[in-house]
Every structure is written in C-alpha cells, then in structure tokens.
Amino acid sequence: MASIVVKLGSSIVADHRGEARMDVLGPVCEEVAVRHAAGDSVVLVTSGAIARGMRLIDLPVRPAAMEELQAASAVGQGPLFRTYSDLLDQHGVPSAQVLLTFFDMSARTHYLNARRTLRKLLDWRVVPVINENDTTTTDEISFGDNDFLAAQVAILLGADRLLLLTDTDGLYTADPAKEPGAQLVPDVRSFEELEDLQIGFSASPLGSGGMRSKVVAAEMATAAGIPAVIARGDEQGALRAALAGEEAGTRFHPQVGKVSSFKLWLKYAKPSHGSIGVDEGAERALRERGTSLLPVGIVDVRGDFDVGDAVDVRAAGDGRRPIGKGIVNYSAEELRQVCGKKSDEVRELLPRAAPEAVHRDYFVLD
C-alpha cells in the first residue's frame, strides 16, 4: 500500500474572497477517502489559514506585518481544520490536526517525535491534516505556501509520493496566462532541464507560494528519492489520476543520490542575512573534506546577522565565488572580532563561543 502526502495551496483551499472552496475540498476529501479505503496512508498538508482568517475578520488585502499574518492565521486555523474534519467524517474517515514548525523538522528530538506521532496516527488509520504553525513562527510564513513543509513531511515519513495540488495543470514552459504558446512539461528527470524556463512566484493576493516554490519542493523530495507531482486540484479526474499514480500534471522523477531534508531547506528556503569570505584552505576543507568552518579560515564578514541566521559562504577576493550556505554560531560583530584567529585566541576573546563558526551539519554546498 502507498503512503501519499497531498499538499493543497491557498488557491485550492480558498477563493479570491477567502471563502472555503467546498466545490474543490469536497471532491478532494472524497478521493482521499477512496485511497484510504484502498489501504493507502494519506497525509494532507494544507495552506489557507491566513486566507480564511482574512475573510472571517473582513481584511480586504493580505497583511504585510508579521503580527497581523499570525493573528489572521490564528482566526482561520480552527475553521479550516473543521472543514476538513467534517468532509472526511462524511466518509467515515477520522482526521487529526497537526501544527508543525521548522524546528519540529530540524531539531533531532522534535523531528523524531513528530515522525512517531504521524506514524502512530497513520497506524490508527487517521488522516493527519498538517499546517505550519504560523501563529508562533517567524520567517516560516514566507516558506512558500507550505510547499517546503509538504516536502519535509514526505521526507520525514519516507512517503511513496508527494502530490502538490494547484490551480494549473502543472509546470509550463512559461506562464500560460501571459504566454499563450506555453507548453505543459509532463516529465522532469533532471532539474537542469528547467534552467531556461520562466518559473514564477505567486501572483495571488491570498497565497505566498507560486510555481517556483512547488518546483523547489519537488526537487527536495526527489533528492530524497521520492517522486513528486504538480497537478491540478480543482479537476476531479486529474486529482484521481494523480492519487492513483497515473499520468497527470508534471511528474518529477527521483534523483540519483540523496540529500538531507534540512540541507535542502537551508539551501533553498532560508534567506541569507550576510556573507562570509573564506581563504583557499577553508574552501578546500569545505568542498573536499566536508569539515566545519572555523574562524581561522574566515577572511571577511559582510552584513548584519545574528547567531542562528543563514549566511552565504564565499571565496575571498574580487569574484567572491559562491561556495555554499550555512547557519552561523556567531553574530556578525563577534565574527569580525575573531575572523582569522586560531581556536585558542577565539576562546580568550569569546570564552562561551562555539568552536565552529559554521558546523558542517548546518552547511550545504552550492
């Protein structure tokens, strides 16, 4: 039996006014019930809490301030889950609300606990309905309409398939709304094939994702060996075909070799707040030996960042060739104090600082 993660974007969940699209969600839940009855394990990852909250409190446009986004999500999350619960209950399928944050997916103990909980729900034949916990997170609201979260959930569970439902037939060679001659891309076996395509961000006033975030989510999943599909969610036949593993939308085939979900998230989703220039020895150590980056190998520091922020790691010099991205254990001010210094000198200046500027577990090559 198959394990399937199905992600529904804001454009599928809510209309332009923020009203729940019952004409879409009803058939989706019906198809989920069909797969559930066939013995498959289905997980729903849903967006739309902010859109629903906006409608319920009559906000005319999507807020920009973080506290307003979080408050709108708090208003909309309960009614959103209740919609899924009621629709699935009509088919005798129990459901459970699960709210996750990035830290639940990256911190080892939280990750294992989330996996155990989700697996137990699936063992009990319960359909988890997952959303990002926008009410308490910070920059996670900008992750791309939960596309990255869906990919991470698929990887966490070792799913057999990731299905990303949107309001188009799949990935096109260009935006079909702007380019009448744009062609559907039925299969993607290498992401190098997509370099020349015009893959855009969301133009929706209610959503935050777009086709680019879906393609990146598909890349994350396929890098972990999980096939992914971007398909239309508001056409019943297309959804049924995609859930059954038949030809539908754009199919992304598993890639050779596997990369951890955390490093894929770091590479593609977490924004950089500055950059670090490193010498030739540090670059070789990062590229060839996979070591951590120590302060002694750092030549210059640019930007204003704090401990825990992501920074670009570049080769020192005029070209500043990109090497990778990592999460720093120092603020920019602290790194400027200790860059180029050996470990014993660093301990004298900053006794409580970590020995690594960027630990190898929190670094990914470009």
C-alpha positions as CSV (number, residue, x, y, z in Angstrom):
1,M,0.0,0.0,0.0
2,A,1.2,3.5,-0.8
3,S,2.0,6.4,1.5
4,I,1.0,9.7,-0.1
5,V,1.5,13.3,1.0
6,V,-1.0,15.7,-0.6
7,K,-0.5,19.4,-0.4
8,L,-3.3,21.9,-1.1
9,G,-2.3,25.5,-1.8
10,S,-4.3,28.6,-0.8
11,S,-5.8,28.9,-4.3
12,I,-7.2,25.4,-3.9
13,V,-8.5,25.9,-0.4
14,A,-10.0,29.4,-0.6
15,D,-11.4,31.6,-3.4
16,H,-10.3,35.2,-4.0
17,R,-12.5,36.4,-1.2
18,G,-11.1,33.9,1.3
19,E,-14.2,31.6,1.3
20,A,-13.5,27.9,1.6
21,R,-13.8,26.3,-1.9
22,M,-16.2,23.5,-0.9
23,D,-16.6,22.5,-4.6
24,V,-12.9,21.6,-4.5
25,L,-12.3,20.4,-1.0
26,G,-15.3,18.1,-1.1
27,P,-14.0,16.1,-4.1
28,V,-10.5,16.2,-2.6
29,C,-11.7,14.6,0.6
30,E,-13.8,12.1,-1.3
31,E,-10.7,11.0,-3.3
32,V,-8.7,10.8,-0.1
33,A,-11.4,8.6,1.4
34,V,-11.2,6.3,-1.6
35,R,-7.4,5.9,-1.3
36,H,-7.9,5.4,2.5
37,A,-10.4,2.7,1.9
38,A,-8.0,1.0,-0.5
39,G,-5.4,0.8,2.3
40,D,-3.2,3.7,1.4
41,S,-1.9,6.1,4.0
42,V,-2.7,9.7,3.1
43,V,-1.4,12.9,4.8
44,L,-2.9,16.3,3.9
45,V,-0.8,19.4,4.1
46,T,-2.9,22.5,3.8
47,S,-2.5,26.2,3.4
48,G,-5.3,28.7,3.7
49,A,-5.4,29.6,7.4
50,I,-4.4,33.2,6.7
51,A,-6.8,33.4,3.8
52,R,-9.7,32.0,5.8
53,G,-8.8,34.3,8.7
54,M,-8.8,37.3,6.5
55,R,-12.3,36.5,5.3
56,L,-13.7,35.9,8.8
57,I,-12.5,39.3,10.1
58,D,-13.1,41.1,6.8
59,L,-9.5,42.1,5.9
60,P,-9.5,43.5,2.4
61,V,-5.9,42.6,1.5
62,R,-3.3,40.2,2.8
63,P,-1.4,41.8,5.7
64,A,2.3,42.6,5.5
65,A,3.1,42.9,9.2
66,M,4.1,39.6,10.9
67,E,1.8,40.0,13.9
68,E,-1.1,40.6,11.5
69,L,-0.3,37.5,9.5
70,Q,-0.1,35.5,12.7
71,A,-3.3,36.9,14.1
72,A,-5.2,36.2,10.8
73,S,-3.8,32.6,10.9
74,A,-5.0,32.2,14.5
75,V,-8.5,33.2,13.4
76,G,-8.6,31.0,10.3
77,Q,-6.9,27.8,11.5
78,G,-9.7,26.3,13.6
79,P,-12.4,26.8,10.9
80,L,-10.0,25.5,8.3
81,F,-9.4,22.2,10.1
82,R,-13.1,21.9,10.9
83,T,-13.9,22.0,7.2
84,Y,-11.5,19.1,6.5
85,S,-12.7,17.2,9.6
86,D,-16.4,17.5,8.6
87,L,-15.8,16.5,5.0
88,L,-13.7,13.5,5.9
89,D,-16.1,12.4,8.6
90,Q,-18.9,12.2,6.0
91,H,-16.9,9.3,4.5
92,G,-16.1,7.7,7.9
93,V,-12.5,8.8,7.9
94,P,-11.1,10.2,11.2
95,S,-8.7,13.1,11.0
96,A,-6.3,14.9,13.3
97,Q,-5.0,18.5,13.3
98,V,-1.2,18.7,13.4
99,L,0.7,22.0,13.5
100,L,4.4,22.0,12.8
101,T,7.2,24.5,12.8
102,F,10.6,24.4,11.1
103,F,12.2,23.5,14.4
104,D,10.0,20.4,14.6
105,M,11.6,19.3,11.3
106,S,15.2,20.3,12.0
107,A,15.8,19.7,15.7
108,R,16.5,16.0,16.1
109,T,14.4,15.3,19.1
110,H,11.4,17.3,17.7
111,Y,11.9,15.6,14.3
112,L,11.7,12.1,15.8
113,N,8.7,13.0,18.0
114,A,6.9,14.4,15.0
115,R,7.6,11.3,13.0
116,R,6.5,9.0,15.8
117,T,3.2,10.9,16.2
118,L,2.4,11.0,12.5
119,R,3.3,7.3,12.1
120,K,1.0,6.4,15.0
121,L,-1.8,8.4,13.5
122,L,-1.4,6.5,10.2
123,D,-1.2,3.2,12.1
124,W,-4.5,4.1,13.7
125,R,-5.9,4.8,10.1
126,V,-6.3,8.6,10.9
127,V,-5.6,11.2,8.2
128,P,-3.3,13.9,9.6
129,V,-4.2,17.4,8.4
130,I,-1.0,19.4,8.7
131,N,-0.4,23.1,8.6
132,E,2.6,25.2,9.6
133,N,2.1,26.8,13.0
134,D,2.1,30.3,11.6
135,T,0.7,31.8,14.8
136,T,4.0,31.2,16.7
137,T,6.6,31.0,13.9
138,T,8.5,34.0,12.5
139,D,10.1,33.8,9.0
140,E,8.4,30.4,8.3
141,I,5.3,32.2,7.0
142,S,7.4,33.1,3.9
143,F,8.4,29.5,3.2
144,G,6.2,29.4,0.1
145,D,2.6,28.4,0.9
146,N,3.7,25.3,2.7
147,D,5.3,23.6,-0.3
148,F,8.5,23.2,1.6
149,L,6.7,21.8,4.6
150,A,4.9,19.3,2.4
151,A,8.3,18.1,1.0
152,Q,9.7,17.9,4.5
153,V,6.8,15.8,5.7
154,A,7.1,13.5,2.8
155,I,10.8,13.0,3.6
156,L,10.2,12.6,7.3
157,L,7.7,9.8,6.6
158,G,9.6,8.2,3.7
159,A,6.5,8.7,1.6
160,D,6.0,6.9,-1.7
161,R,4.8,10.1,-3.4
162,L,4.3,13.8,-3.0
163,L,1.4,15.4,-4.7
164,L,1.3,19.3,-4.9
165,L,-2.2,20.5,-5.9
166,T,-2.5,23.9,-7.6
167,D,-4.9,25.7,-9.8
168,T,-3.0,25.0,-13.0
169,D,-2.4,21.7,-14.9
170,G,1.2,21.5,-13.9
171,L,4.5,23.2,-14.8
172,Y,4.6,25.1,-18.0
173,T,7.5,26.3,-20.1
174,A,6.3,29.9,-19.3
175,D,3.3,31.4,-17.5
176,P,0.3,30.3,-19.6
177,A,-1.6,33.4,-18.5
178,K,1.0,35.6,-20.2
179,E,2.3,33.3,-22.9
180,P,-0.4,31.6,-25.0
181,G,2.2,29.3,-26.6
182,A,3.4,27.9,-23.2
183,Q,3.6,24.1,-23.1
184,L,2.9,21.8,-20.2
185,V,6.1,19.9,-19.1
186,P,4.9,16.4,-18.5
187,D,8.1,14.9,-17.0
188,V,11.2,16.2,-15.3
189,R,14.1,13.8,-14.9
190,S,16.8,16.4,-14.3
191,F,16.3,19.9,-12.8
192,E,18.9,21.2,-15.2
193,E,16.2,20.8,-17.9
194,L,14.3,23.7,-16.2
195,E,17.1,26.3,-16.2
196,D,15.7,28.2,-19.2
197,L,12.1,28.1,-18.1
198,Q,10.2,31.1,-16.7
199,I,9.2,29.8,-13.4
200,G,7.5,32.5,-11.4
201,F,6.4,33.3,-7.9
202,S,2.8,33.7,-6.6
203,A,0.6,36.4,-8.0
204,S,-2.2,35.5,-5.7
205,P,-3.4,38.1,-3.2
206,L,-4.0,35.3,-0.7
207,G,-1.1,32.9,-1.2
208,S,2.6,33.2,-0.7
209,G,4.0,30.4,-2.9
210,G,3.8,30.1,-6.6
211,M,5.2,27.6,-9.1
212,R,8.8,28.2,-8.2
213,S,8.3,27.1,-4.6
214,K,6.5,23.9,-5.9
215,V,9.4,23.1,-8.2
216,V,11.8,23.5,-5.3
217,A,9.7,21.3,-3.1
218,A,9.7,18.7,-5.9
219,E,13.4,19.0,-6.1
220,M,13.7,18.5,-2.3
221,A,11.5,15.4,-2.4
222,T,13.2,13.8,-5.5
223,A,16.6,14.4,-3.9
224,A,15.4,12.2,-1.1
225,G,14.2,9.5,-3.6
226,I,10.5,10.5,-3.5
227,P,8.7,11.1,-6.8
228,A,6.6,14.3,-6.9
229,V,3.7,15.5,-9.0
230,I,2.4,19.0,-9.5
231,A,-1.2,18.7,-10.7
232,R,-4.5,20.5,-10.9
233,G,-6.5,20.2,-7.7
234,D,-9.8,21.6,-8.9
235,E,-10.5,19.0,-11.6
236,Q,-11.7,15.7,-10.1
237,G,-10.3,13.5,-12.9
238,A,-6.8,14.9,-12.6
239,L,-6.8,14.5,-8.9
240,R,-8.0,10.9,-9.1
241,A,-5.3,10.1,-11.7
242,A,-2.5,11.8,-9.6
243,L,-3.6,10.0,-6.4
244,A,-3.6,6.7,-8.3
245,G,-0.1,7.3,-9.7
246,E,-1.3,7.6,-13.2
247,E,-0.2,10.3,-15.7
248,A,-1.3,13.7,-14.6
249,G,0.2,17.1,-14.4
250,T,4.0,17.3,-14.2
251,R,5.8,14.3,-12.8
252,F,9.2,14.7,-11.2
253,H,11.3,11.5,-11.1
254,P,13.6,10.6,-8.2
255,Q,17.1,11.8,-8.5
256,V,20.3,9.8,-8.1
257,G,21.8,10.1,-4.6
258,K,20.0,11.6,-1.5
259,V,20.4,14.8,0.4
260,S,19.0,15.5,3.8
261,S,15.8,17.5,4.1
262,F,17.4,20.0,6.4
263,K,20.2,20.8,4.0
264,L,17.7,21.2,1.1
265,W,15.6,23.5,3.3
266,L,18.8,25.5,4.2
267,K,19.9,25.8,0.5
268,Y,16.6,26.8,-1.0
269,A,14.3,28.2,1.7
270,K,16.1,30.0,4.5
271,P,17.1,33.5,3.5
272,S,20.7,34.7,3.9
273,H,21.4,37.7,6.1
274,G,25.0,38.3,5.1
275,S,28.1,36.6,3.8
276,I,31.4,35.2,4.9
277,G,34.6,35.2,2.8
278,V,37.0,32.3,3.4
279,D,40.6,31.6,2.4
280,E,41.7,28.8,0.0
281,G,42.4,26.3,2.7
282,A,39.0,26.7,4.2
283,E,37.3,26.4,0.8
284,R,39.2,23.1,0.1
285,A,38.2,21.8,3.6
286,L,34.6,22.6,3.0
287,R,34.4,21.2,-0.6
288,E,36.7,18.2,-0.3
289,R,36.6,17.0,3.3
290,G,33.2,18.2,4.4
291,T,34.6,19.8,7.6
292,S,33.2,22.6,9.7
293,L,34.2,26.2,9.1
294,L,36.4,27.6,11.9
295,P,37.0,31.3,12.5
296,V,40.7,30.9,11.4
297,G,39.6,30.3,7.8
298,I,37.4,33.4,7.6
299,V,38.9,36.5,5.8
300,D,36.0,38.9,5.8
301,V,32.4,39.3,7.1
302,R,29.7,41.3,5.4
303,G,26.2,42.2,6.5
304,D,24.5,42.3,9.9
305,F,23.4,38.9,11.2
306,D,22.8,37.2,14.5
307,V,23.5,33.7,15.9
308,G,21.3,31.2,14.1
309,D,21.0,33.2,10.9
310,A,21.9,31.8,7.5
311,V,24.8,33.3,5.6
312,D,26.4,32.8,2.2
313,V,29.9,31.4,2.3
314,R,32.1,32.7,-0.5
315,A,35.7,32.5,-1.6
316,A,37.6,35.6,-0.6
317,G,38.7,38.1,-3.3
318,D,37.2,40.2,-6.0
319,G,35.0,37.5,-7.6
320,R,33.7,36.2,-4.2
321,R,32.8,32.9,-5.8
322,P,29.9,31.2,-4.0
323,I,30.8,28.1,-2.0
324,G,27.7,27.3,0.0
325,K,25.3,28.5,2.7
326,G,25.4,27.8,6.5
327,I,23.9,28.7,9.8
328,V,26.3,30.7,12.0
329,N,27.2,30.2,15.6
330,Y,28.3,33.8,15.9
331,S,26.9,37.3,15.2
332,A,28.4,39.4,12.6
333,E,30.0,41.6,15.3
334,E,31.5,38.6,17.0
335,L,32.9,37.1,13.8
336,R,34.6,40.4,12.9
337,Q,36.4,40.1,16.3
338,V,37.6,36.6,15.7
339,C,38.0,36.1,12.0
340,G,41.4,34.8,11.1
341,K,42.2,33.8,14.6
342,K,43.1,30.3,15.9
343,S,40.8,28.4,18.3
344,D,42.8,29.3,21.5
345,E,42.7,33.0,20.6
346,V,39.0,32.8,19.9
347,R,38.4,31.2,23.4
348,E,40.3,34.1,25.0
349,L,38.1,36.7,23.3
350,L,34.8,34.8,23.5
351,P,35.0,32.1,26.2
352,R,31.5,30.8,25.7
353,A,31.5,30.8,21.9
354,A,31.2,27.6,19.8
355,P,34.5,26.4,18.3
356,E,32.9,26.3,14.8
357,A,31.7,29.4,13.0
358,V,29.5,27.1,10.9
359,H,29.1,23.5,11.9
360,R,29.3,21.0,9.0
361,D,25.8,19.7,9.9
362,Y,24.4,23.2,9.2
363,F,26.2,23.8,6.0
364,V,25.4,22.9,2.4
365,L,27.4,23.4,-0.7
366,D,26.1,25.3,-3.7
